[in-house]
Amino acid sequence: MKRKRIDIITLGCSKNLVDSEQLMRQLEEVGYSVTHDTEEPQGEIAVINTCGFIGDAKEESINMILEFAERKEEGDLKKLFVMGCLSERYLKELAIEIPQVDKFYGKFNWKELLQDLGKTYHDELYIERTLTTPKHYAYLKISEGCDRKCSYCAIPIITGRHISKPIEEILDEVRYLVSQGVKEFQVIAQELTYYGIDLYKKQMLPELIERISDIPGVEWIRLHYAYPAHFPTDLFRVMRERDNVCKYMDIALQHISDNMLKLMRRQVTKEDTYRLIEQFRKEVPGIHLRTTLMVGH
């Protein structure tokens, strides 16, 4: 067991990974040595950033917590903290069922962990992260939460309503990451296309991507997790005109049956879906679309 060392384990999606990277930067600033997803954890403190989206992810998270709880019982760990989506969704139940955990945090109050360690959160480092990805690329989270009400999805229950990050804050983060050697930006959110409605009263994703593409050093922008209903069509122009915006879109279509789409509360029809795909092909020649489809739900 190594003093002043913290092992952080991240489970789930890239949005969780960004949270872990921000926490790592803060912990390093206050004097800790931090490792991420190491195969041989040796720290006196462990932090598990959990996923709670689907059954398999929940099981993986619980098994990981139990594994570290056993290490603590055997004397190989002094403190165990849990944060993230599973903890946000089932905080009270987990605290009762796994008392070996020193404290459970939700998805958004992980800053309290520093206070509980007797340290201070450094507000001036809010855009800084310790990257766990290869140095040439990073994930760029532009919002949290989702206002869609798809009948099968737990994301709004876990993350709450959609909250966009201000454009200037995102641009500052991009400039910082470029200064750290990042060239490729994977733009992520629970729902990209809703970006800006809460802050600016209109969809601002096209303008945001255009302004990111103007920053010197940004060589590659790729968009993940879009929604087909009410798609911001000016994004086609940005993708077509800007060489550093990839002709690529990760957009979850989920189904093509009108009946099932209605049951899913997807706010889109089969005809709408075909029309959007054709528009992609027409407006952005050569575009690659990545999607997910369900067999029922």
C-alpha positions as CSV (number, residue, x, y, z in Angstrom):
1,M,0.0,0.0,0.0
2,K,1.5,3.3,-1.1
3,R,0.9,6.5,0.8
4,K,-0.5,9.5,-1.0
5,R,-1.4,7.4,-3.9
6,I,-5.0,7.1,-5.3
7,D,-6.2,4.5,-7.8
8,I,-9.1,5.7,-9.9
9,I,-11.2,3.1,-11.8
10,T,-13.6,4.4,-14.5
11,L,-16.5,2.3,-15.7
12,G,-19.0,3.1,-18.3
13,C,-18.9,5.8,-21.0
14,S,-16.5,8.5,-22.1
15,K,-18.6,11.1,-20.3
16,N,-17.6,9.4,-17.0
17,L,-14.0,9.3,-18.2
18,V,-14.0,13.1,-18.5
19,D,-15.2,13.4,-14.9
20,S,-12.4,11.1,-13.8
21,E,-9.8,13.1,-15.7
22,Q,-11.0,16.3,-14.0
23,L,-10.8,14.7,-10.6
24,M,-7.3,13.3,-11.3
25,R,-6.1,16.8,-12.1
26,Q,-7.5,18.2,-8.9
27,L,-6.0,15.3,-6.8
28,E,-2.6,15.8,-8.4
29,E,-2.7,19.5,-7.6
30,V,-3.2,18.8,-3.9
31,G,-0.3,16.4,-3.7
32,Y,-1.5,12.9,-4.6
33,S,0.0,10.5,-7.0
34,V,-2.9,9.2,-9.1
35,T,-3.1,6.1,-11.4
36,H,-6.0,5.3,-13.7
37,D,-7.4,1.8,-14.4
38,T,-4.1,0.1,-13.3
39,E,-4.0,-3.7,-13.3
40,E,-2.1,-3.6,-10.0
41,P,-3.8,-1.0,-7.6
42,Q,-1.4,-0.2,-4.8
43,G,-2.8,3.1,-3.5
44,E,-4.1,3.7,0.0
45,I,-7.2,5.2,-1.5
46,A,-9.4,4.0,-4.3
47,V,-12.1,5.8,-6.2
48,I,-14.5,3.9,-8.4
49,N,-16.5,5.9,-11.0
50,T,-19.5,3.8,-11.8
51,C,-22.0,3.2,-14.6
52,G,-25.7,2.5,-13.9
53,F,-27.2,2.6,-17.4
54,I,-28.0,-1.1,-18.2
55,G,-28.0,-4.3,-16.3
56,D,-24.6,-5.5,-17.3
57,A,-23.0,-2.2,-16.5
58,K,-24.6,-2.2,-13.0
59,E,-23.3,-5.7,-12.4
60,E,-19.8,-4.7,-13.4
61,S,-19.9,-1.7,-11.2
62,I,-21.1,-3.6,-8.2
63,N,-18.6,-6.4,-8.7
64,M,-15.8,-3.8,-8.8
65,I,-17.0,-2.1,-5.6
66,L,-17.2,-5.5,-3.8
67,E,-13.7,-6.4,-5.1
68,F,-12.2,-3.2,-3.5
69,A,-14.4,-3.6,-0.4
70,E,-12.7,-7.0,0.1
71,R,-9.3,-5.4,-0.3
72,K,-10.2,-2.9,2.4
73,E,-11.3,-5.6,4.7
74,E,-8.0,-7.4,4.2
75,G,-6.1,-4.3,5.1
76,D,-4.8,-3.5,1.6
77,L,-6.8,-0.3,1.3
78,K,-7.5,2.5,3.8
79,K,-10.3,4.4,2.1
80,L,-12.8,3.5,-0.6
81,F,-15.0,6.1,-2.4
82,V,-17.6,5.5,-5.1
83,M,-19.0,8.1,-7.5
84,G,-20.8,8.2,-10.9
85,C,-24.1,7.1,-12.4
86,L,-24.8,3.9,-10.3
87,S,-24.1,5.9,-7.1
88,E,-26.3,8.7,-8.3
89,R,-29.2,6.4,-9.0
90,Y,-28.9,4.1,-6.0
91,L,-27.0,6.0,-3.4
92,K,-29.1,5.2,-0.3
93,E,-29.4,1.5,-1.2
94,L,-25.7,1.1,-1.9
95,A,-24.7,2.9,1.4
96,I,-26.7,0.3,3.3
97,E,-25.7,-2.8,1.3
98,I,-21.9,-2.0,1.1
99,P,-20.9,-0.3,4.3
100,Q,-17.2,-0.8,3.6
101,V,-17.4,2.2,1.2
102,D,-16.3,5.3,3.1
103,K,-18.6,7.5,1.1
104,F,-20.8,7.4,-2.0
105,Y,-21.1,10.5,-4.2
106,G,-23.5,11.1,-7.1
107,K,-22.5,12.1,-10.6
108,F,-22.2,15.8,-9.9
109,N,-21.0,16.3,-6.3
110,W,-17.6,14.5,-6.6
111,K,-15.9,17.8,-5.7
112,E,-16.9,17.0,-2.1
113,L,-14.4,14.1,-2.2
114,L,-11.5,16.6,-2.0
115,Q,-13.1,18.3,1.0
116,D,-13.6,14.9,2.7
117,L,-9.8,14.3,2.2
118,G,-9.1,17.6,3.9
119,K,-8.2,19.3,0.6
120,T,-9.5,22.2,-1.4
121,Y,-11.1,22.1,-4.9
122,H,-9.1,24.5,-7.1
123,D,-11.7,26.5,-9.1
124,E,-9.0,28.0,-11.4
125,L,-8.3,24.5,-12.8
126,Y,-11.9,23.9,-13.9
127,I,-11.0,23.4,-17.6
128,E,-7.9,21.3,-16.8
129,R,-7.7,17.5,-16.9
130,T,-5.2,14.7,-16.6
131,L,-5.7,12.9,-19.9
132,T,-6.0,9.1,-19.9
133,T,-6.4,8.9,-23.6
134,P,-3.5,8.8,-26.1
135,K,-2.0,12.4,-26.1
136,H,-3.2,13.3,-29.6
137,Y,-7.0,13.1,-28.8
138,A,-9.4,13.9,-26.0
139,Y,-13.1,13.7,-25.3
140,L,-14.9,17.1,-25.1
141,K,-18.1,17.0,-23.1
142,I,-20.4,19.9,-24.0
143,S,-23.4,19.2,-21.8
144,E,-24.9,17.0,-19.2
145,G,-28.3,15.5,-18.9
146,C,-31.2,14.9,-21.3
147,D,-34.6,16.4,-21.8
148,R,-35.8,13.6,-24.1
149,K,-38.3,11.2,-22.5
150,C,-37.6,8.0,-24.4
151,S,-39.5,5.3,-22.6
152,Y,-36.7,2.8,-22.4
153,C,-33.9,5.1,-21.2
154,A,-32.6,5.7,-17.7
155,I,-30.3,8.6,-18.6
156,P,-32.8,11.4,-17.6
157,I,-33.4,9.6,-14.3
158,I,-29.6,9.6,-13.6
159,T,-28.4,12.8,-15.0
160,G,-31.5,15.1,-14.8
161,R,-32.4,17.8,-17.3
162,H,-30.1,19.0,-20.1
163,I,-27.5,21.6,-19.0
164,S,-25.3,23.1,-21.7
165,K,-21.8,24.3,-20.9
166,P,-21.3,27.9,-22.1
167,I,-19.6,28.2,-25.5
168,E,-16.7,30.4,-24.2
169,E,-16.0,27.8,-21.5
170,I,-15.8,25.0,-24.1
171,L,-13.6,27.1,-26.3
172,D,-11.2,27.8,-23.4
173,E,-11.1,24.1,-22.7
174,V,-10.3,23.3,-26.4
175,R,-7.5,25.9,-26.3
176,Y,-6.1,24.4,-23.2
177,L,-6.2,20.9,-24.6
178,V,-4.5,22.0,-27.8
179,S,-1.7,23.5,-25.6
180,Q,-1.3,20.0,-24.2
181,G,-0.8,18.5,-27.6
182,V,-4.4,17.4,-28.4
183,K,-5.2,17.5,-32.1
184,E,-8.4,15.4,-32.3
185,F,-11.6,16.2,-30.4
186,Q,-14.4,13.7,-29.8
187,V,-17.4,15.8,-29.0
188,I,-19.7,14.1,-26.6
189,A,-22.9,14.6,-24.6
190,Q,-25.9,12.5,-23.7
191,E,-27.7,14.4,-26.6
192,L,-25.6,16.6,-28.8
193,T,-28.3,18.2,-31.0
194,Y,-30.1,19.8,-28.0
195,Y,-27.0,21.8,-27.2
196,G,-27.6,25.5,-26.4
197,I,-31.4,25.5,-26.1
198,D,-31.3,26.0,-22.3
199,L,-28.7,28.8,-22.5
200,Y,-29.3,30.5,-25.8
201,K,-32.9,29.5,-26.6
202,K,-31.9,27.8,-29.9
203,Q,-29.8,24.9,-31.1
204,M,-26.2,26.1,-31.1
205,L,-24.3,22.9,-32.1
206,P,-23.5,24.2,-35.6
207,E,-22.1,27.5,-34.3
208,L,-20.2,25.7,-31.5
209,I,-18.5,23.3,-33.9
210,E,-17.7,26.0,-36.4
211,R,-16.0,28.1,-33.6
212,I,-14.1,25.0,-32.4
213,S,-12.9,24.4,-35.9
214,D,-11.5,27.9,-36.1
215,I,-9.1,27.3,-33.2
216,P,-5.5,26.8,-34.5
217,G,-4.2,23.3,-33.8
218,V,-7.6,21.6,-34.0
219,E,-7.2,19.1,-36.8
220,W,-10.1,16.7,-36.2
221,I,-13.6,17.1,-34.8
222,R,-15.9,14.1,-34.6
223,L,-19.4,14.1,-33.2
224,H,-20.9,11.4,-31.0
225,Y,-24.4,10.8,-29.6
226,A,-26.8,12.8,-31.8
227,Y,-30.6,12.5,-31.8
228,P,-32.6,12.3,-35.1
229,A,-35.6,14.4,-34.1
230,H,-35.3,18.1,-34.8
231,F,-31.8,17.7,-36.2
232,P,-30.0,21.1,-36.6
233,T,-29.6,21.1,-40.4
234,D,-27.0,23.9,-40.5
235,L,-24.6,21.3,-39.2
236,F,-24.6,19.8,-42.7
237,R,-23.0,23.0,-44.0
238,V,-20.4,23.1,-41.3
239,M,-19.4,19.5,-41.9
240,R,-19.3,20.1,-45.7
241,E,-17.3,23.3,-45.5
242,R,-14.8,22.6,-42.7
243,D,-12.0,20.3,-43.5
244,N,-11.3,19.6,-39.8
245,V,-14.9,18.5,-39.1
246,C,-15.2,14.8,-39.9
247,K,-17.8,13.6,-42.3
248,Y,-19.0,11.3,-39.6
249,M,-22.0,11.3,-37.3
250,D,-22.9,9.0,-34.4
251,I,-26.7,9.1,-34.4
252,A,-28.9,6.6,-32.6
253,L,-31.9,5.7,-34.8
254,Q,-33.0,2.8,-32.4
255,H,-35.8,1.6,-34.6
256,I,-37.6,2.0,-38.0
257,S,-41.1,0.8,-37.1
258,D,-43.5,3.6,-36.6
259,N,-45.4,1.6,-33.9
260,M,-42.2,0.9,-32.0
261,L,-40.9,4.4,-32.4
262,K,-44.1,5.7,-30.9
263,L,-43.9,3.3,-28.0
264,M,-40.3,4.4,-27.5
265,R,-41.4,8.0,-27.5
266,R,-38.7,8.9,-30.0
267,Q,-40.5,11.9,-31.5
268,V,-39.6,10.7,-35.0
269,T,-41.2,8.5,-37.7
270,K,-40.0,6.0,-40.2
271,E,-40.5,8.7,-42.9
272,D,-38.6,11.3,-40.9
273,T,-35.7,8.9,-40.5
274,Y,-35.4,8.0,-44.2
275,R,-35.7,11.7,-45.1
276,L,-32.9,12.6,-42.6
277,I,-30.6,9.9,-43.9
278,E,-31.1,11.1,-47.5
279,Q,-30.4,14.6,-46.4
280,F,-27.1,13.5,-44.8
281,R,-26.1,11.8,-48.1
282,K,-27.1,14.8,-50.2
283,E,-25.7,17.6,-48.0
284,V,-22.5,15.8,-46.9
285,P,-21.3,13.5,-49.7
286,G,-19.2,10.6,-48.4
287,I,-20.5,10.9,-44.8
288,H,-20.2,7.9,-42.5
289,L,-23.1,7.2,-40.2
290,R,-22.8,5.1,-37.0
291,T,-26.0,4.1,-35.3
292,T,-27.6,1.7,-32.8
293,L,-30.8,-0.3,-33.4
294,M,-32.9,-2.2,-30.9
295,V,-35.1,-5.3,-31.4
296,G,-38.0,-4.0,-29.3
297,H,-37.2,-2.6,-25.9
